[in-house]
Amino acid sequence: MVAAGQESTQGSEAFLEECRLEIPAKRFGSPEELRALCAFLCSSHAGYLTG
């Protein structure tokens, strides 16, 4: 993958596809999933999490 800030010869669609394939689920998260993650991390249920 191209480091941030470096020029790339590939198009943005190819870059996004390359990024997507590096994700274990092979897809990007939805806004609803991100919203649920943020709500969980800000809740008392995540009190034991570190790092």
C-alpha positions in Angstrom: 0.0 0.0 0.0 1.2 3.5 -0.7 2.2 5.5 2.4 0.1 8.5 3.2 1.4 11.7 1.5 3.2 9.8 -1.3 2.2 10.1 -4.9 0.3 7.1 -6.3 0.1 6.1 -10.0 -3.1 4.1 -9.3 -6.6 5.6 -9.3 -8.6 6.3 -6.2 -10.9 3.3 -6.9 -7.9 0.9 -7.1 -6.5 2.4 -3.9 -9.8 1.9 -2.0 -10.1 -1.6 -3.3 -6.5 -2.4 -2.1 -7.4 -0.9 1.3 -10.7 -2.9 1.5 -8.9 -6.1 0.8 -6.5 -5.5 3.8 -9.5 -5.4 6.2 -10.2 -8.8 7.8 -13.9 -8.5 7.0 -13.1 -7.5 3.4 -15.4 -4.5 3.6 -15.6 -1.0 5.0 -17.8 -0.5 8.0 -21.2 1.3 7.6 -22.0 4.6 9.3 -24.4 2.7 11.6 -21.6 0.3 12.7 -19.2 3.2 13.4 -22.0 4.9 15.4 -22.5 1.8 17.5 -18.8 1.4 18.1 -18.5 5.0 19.2 -21.5 4.6 21.6 -19.9 1.4 23.0 -16.5 2.9 23.5 -18.0 6.0 25.3 -20.2 3.8 27.5 -19.5 2.2 30.9 -19.5 -1.2 29.2 -16.1 -0.4 27.7 -14.6 0.6 31.1 -12.2 -2.4 31.2 -10.8 -1.8 27.7 -7.3 -0.3 27.4 -4.9 0.4 24.6 
